[in-house]
Amino acid sequence: MVDLSCIYHNPLIPAGYYFVKVMHLDTEQVPGYERPRIQVRLWVHPRHEIGDDVYLDTIIHPTDKSIYRWINFRDTFLDQDEILLDAVGRWGRVAVEDAEYQGTEYSSVKWIRQTELAGLEVRRIVQEELETRQSQGHQVD
C-alpha cells in the first residue's frame, strides 16, 4: 500500500541534483486510471557528502497531470519492455527541491530528463559498485 504521507518524512537536504538508487517500490491501482500510483524509495549516493544513509521517498500519481513525471522515471530507470519492478537497484539522477507543507519542511524529488553526461556518470557509479562487490568477495552476476 502506498503511504501518501511518506514524502513529509524526507530529510531536508540542500537543493540540487543527486545520483540516487531505487531501493524499493510500492504500487497501488487507482480506480479510473491506467497507470498505478507508485511510491519510490531512493538512496542518495554518498558522494554527495550529505551522509551515507540518506533516503528520499516520492510518489508518482497516475493522473494525466503527472504523465511527465512517469515518463522521466521510466526513461531514467527502465529499458523498453521492462516491467516497473526492474527499476529496483538501478541508478539515475534526480533534482531535489525544498518543500513545505503545514509547517513541515522536507526535500521533494523531481524526476528529470537524463543528460548524456548523467548517463556516463551512472555507468561509472555502477562500475564502482560492481568493483566494490567483487573486492568484498561477493559473486557478481
Helices and strands as residue ranges (DSSP letters): G 6-9, E 16-28, E 37-44, G 46-48, E 55-60, G 64-66, H 67-77, G 84-87, E 91-101, E 104-111, H 116-135
